[in-house]
Amino acid sequence: MNSSSHHLNESFSHIYVEKSIRDLPDVQSVQKKFLRAKIIEIKHYKDIFNRPSQEYREQKKSLSLVLAKKEEPYLYKGSHFSDDFGYENFFYTPSMLNCLYDCEYCYLQGMYQSANIVLFVNIEDFFSELRNYLDKPTLVAISYDTDLLAFDPLDQVTKWFQYALKEKNLHLELRTKSANYKPLLNLQPSTQVTLAWTLSPQSVIDKFEHKTPSLKKRVDAIKRLSEEGWQIRICFDPILDIDNFEDIYTPFIREIFEQIDAEKIKECTIGTFRMSNKHIKNIKKMQHSSLAFYPYEIKKDMALYPKSRDSYLLNYIEKIIVEYMPKERIRSWQEQ
């Protein structure tokens, strides 16, 4: 585990283990990494993760880890909130549920009652189901309901990347805010894998992206891995409609491209804040974040910025990026 998240890992006071997998080598290996945690045997992870009347915000202060075996399905159709990058087959795979980080704009806090981490140990079953779709080019987002690079005690990132090399039609996207690039230095860069970093102004990180690495650490990771030959996608997403937007985002975008060689970046994606209206309502009940109380427009059960404001934010950011990168390498997400 990386040093940047070591203090987070120490917060696992309890590890819940499904009885059926307690003797598996991977389970034993994880337990040995958290010697201070109390081990509790359970029948099924949902008995802990889905139990009623949980306090999400309180759990975030002291997380527990749940080790489990995932049942079918292992793949889910990619969300319309995300870009499919032109792939007919677009899936995400939840080999881990929830995230060590605590971003106020994250939909997970509105989706789950529990903030605890669920780690599924049967990754080979994910591979088996995926083989049914690899007769055509397929994109799989492997870090969708989590930040897998930030916390990966089973080396799932390595296993996914090694598996992709065996399947010519498989392309993986690893979305992250982590600065934990060292495990990737032991792997061979491949055109079948895209490392996608979410970048935000440092003031946004400080206010809304709690427990995440600084902008500098993320940029340093991008620079190092781009030099190694990895395909890098920079994600300015979500762009937040905050006070002094232009004064904050303009120097931020320019700083990124002054530090990172745009020629070594595969593409940029830009997108404004968006979330299921159901999830927004759940977050409001927690009274946690000012972001939930913006006067969003609701369209197709999505909470969105008003269309004119949304277009302004996207166009403003794109006009700066095109000074450094051709427009054809900039992808913009906007609800039609």
N, C-alpha and C positions, 0 to 999 in steps of 0.2 A: 504494500500500500504506500501511496505517496505521502511525503512529509506534509504537504499542504493540507491534506485532509486528516492527518493523524489525530488532531484534537477532536475532530468530529467523531472518529471511530471510537474514541474513548467513552463516548456517551452511551454506548450499548450496555446498559445495565443488565439486560436480560436477553437471552437467545432462546427463542421458541423453536422446537424441532419436531416435525411430524414423526410419529412413531415408526411409520413404514420405511423411513429413510435414515434413521438414526445411526445405523452402522455403515453407511456408505463412506468410502474414503474421502470424497469431497466434503462431506458434512463434518467428518472428524478434522479435516484440514482447516476448515473455517473456524471451528470451535477453538482450536489451538492458537489462533491468532487473537482471540479475545478471552484471555485467561481470567480476567476479572469479572466477566459476565456470568450470571446465574443461568444454568441450562434448565429449561422446563420442557418436558415432553407433552405434545398435544396430538390430538387425533387428526385435525385438518386445519390448515392455515386460516381458513375463513372463520373458524371459531374465535380467533384472536382479531383478525383484520377486519371482519365484517360485524363484529358485535355492536349492538346499539349503544347510544349515549356516550360515545367517546368524545374527548376534548382534543381536537386536532392541534390547537395552538399550544396547549399544555404538553402534549406528546412531543412536539417539535423541540422542546427544551431538553428532553432526555429520551432519545430514541431507543427502541428495541429492534432486534433483528429477528426475522422469522425465516427459517429454512424450510422449503417445501418442494413438493413435486408438482409441476404444472400438469393439468389435465387439458385435453383438447377443448378448444382450438389453440394452436400455437402461433398462428398467424392471423392478423386482422387487416382488412382493407384500409389502405392509407386514408387519413382524414382529409376532408375537403378544406380544412384549415391549413393544409400543407401543400407544397408544390410537388407534383409527381414527376417533374423534369422530363416529361414526354414518354415515360414508361407506361405501357399498357398494363403490366403487372406492377402494382405498387402496394407494398405491405409494410406494416410495422409489427415488431415482435416484442412482447413484454417478458423478457427473461428476468427482469427485476421491476418491482412496483415501488413507486415513490423515490424520493431523491434526498440526498444529504443536504443539498442547498435549500434555501428558503426564499425564493423569489416571490415578491408580492403579486406579480402578474401571472403566476403559474396556475394553470387550470387544475392541477392535481389537488389543490386544497379545496376546490369545489367539487371534485369528483369523488374523493374518498373520505370516509369518516375518520380513518386512521392515518396518522403521519408516519407510522412505523414502516420499516423497510422489509419487503418480502423478496427473498432471493430464491429463484427456482434453480435447482441443481441438475435437472435432466435436459441439458441443452441439446443432446443428441436427438431427442424427440422433435425439437424445433427443426433440426436439419432434415429429418425424415419427412415431415410434412411439406417442407419447402421444395423437396425434389419433385413433387407433383406439378410444379409450375415452371420448372426450369427448361421447358421446351422452347421458351421465348425469353427475350430480355426482361429481367425482373429486378426491381429496386426494392431493397429492404432497409427500413430505418431501424437500426438495432438499439438506438438510445432515445426512445420516444417518451416512455413513461418514467424516465429516470435520467441521470447523467452517468452512464456506465463507465466512462473513463475516470470519473471522480472516485468511484468505489467499485472495485472489481476483484474481490478476494478469490474468485474462481478462475481468473484470467479468461473471462468470456470474450473479451475483445480479441485477444490472440486467437482463440478457438474459432471465432467467426471469420477473422481475416484469413486464417489458414484454410478454412473450409471454402471460402470464396475462390481461392486459387485453383481449386479442383473443379469449379463449375463456371464455364466460360460465359454463361448467360446471366450470372449473378453479379449485381452491383450493390455495394453496401454504402450507406451513409451513417457516419457516427457524428451526431450532434452533441456539442459539449461547450461548457464554460471552463473546463478544467485546465490547469497548467501542468497536469501530470503526463508529460510527453515521453518520459524515459522508457516505459515499457514498449513504446513503438519503435525505439531505436534498434531493438533486437529483431524487428520484422522487416521484410523486404517490401519497399513501396510498390504499390500496384495500381494500375489504372482502374481496377475494379472496386477500389475503395476511395471514398471521398471523406476527408476530415472537415467537418463543418463547425466553425467557431462562431458562437454568438458574442458580438462585441457591443458594448454600450459605453457612453461617456462615464468617466469615473464618478461624477456626481450622481448619476443614475444608479451605478453599482452600489455606492455608499447608501443611498436612500432606499432602494427597492430590491437589490440582489444580495440579500444577506447570506453570509458565510461563503460567498464565492471568491475566487482569486481576483486580484486587481487587474485592471486593464493592462498594465505593463507586463504582468506575468503571462497573460493570455497572448499578448503580442509576441513576447519572447518565445513562447511555445510555437506559434505560427512560423516565425522566422526560422527557427531551428529545423522544423519538420519540412518546410518548403525547401530549405537548402538540401535536405536529405532526399528530396525528389517526390514527396507525397503530394497528392492532389488536395488542394486546400480550397474550401468555399468559405467566404466571409459572409456572415449573416447579420445585417443590421435589422434585427427583427426580434422583439417588437420595438418599433419606433414609438415613443410615448409622447403624447401631446401635453407637454409640461410647460410651466412658466419659463419665459426667456428661451423658448425652444431654439430659435435661430442662433442666439448667442452661445448656447451650449453645444448644439450638434455641428455647427459649422467648423469650429476649431477641432472638434473631435474627429470628424471625417478626414480633415486635412492631415491631422497628426498621424492617423493610421497609414495613409498612403505616403507620408514622408518617411515612415519607419519600415514599411513593408513594400517590397518590389511588386508592383501590380502585375508585371509579366509572369510572376511565379504563382499568381492566384488564378485558379480555374475560372471562378465567377463570383459575383456578389449577389446575394438575395436581399431584398428590402421588403418590409411589410410592417403595417401598423398593428397596434394592439387589437386583438379580436378574441372572443371567447364565447362558448355556449352560454346563452342567457340563463339556463338552469344553473350552471356553475357560478355565474356571477351572483345569482340570488343566494346561493349557499354561502359564498364568501361574505356577502353583506351581513348575513346573520352573525358572523364572527366579529363584525365591527373592526376588522383588522387593517384594511388598506384603503387609503383615499382613492386608489385606482378603481375600486369597485363602484364608487359613487359618481363617476363621470356621467354626464347626460348622454348616454349612448343611444344610438338608433338600434332598434331590434328588427332584424330582417332574417327570415327563415330560421328563427330561434337563435340567431347569432347577435351578440352585442358588438356593435361596430361604431367607430367614429362617424359623425355625420358625413355624407359623401363628399361635400365640398371641402371640408376640413381634411378628410382622409386623402383626397387627391392632392391637396396643397402640401401636406407632409411628405408624401411619396415623391412628388415632383421636385420638391425642394432638395431632398436628399439625393435624388438621381442626378440633378444638375451639377452637384458638386462631384459626385463619383465619376461622371463622364469626362471630367477634366483629367482623370488618371487612367480610365479604363474604357474601352469601346462599349457602346450601348448594348451591343449584341451579347455581351458577357454580363449584363445586369438583368436579373430576373425580379420582377415586381409582383407581389401578391396583392390582389385587390378583388373583393367580391363583385361579381358582375350584377 
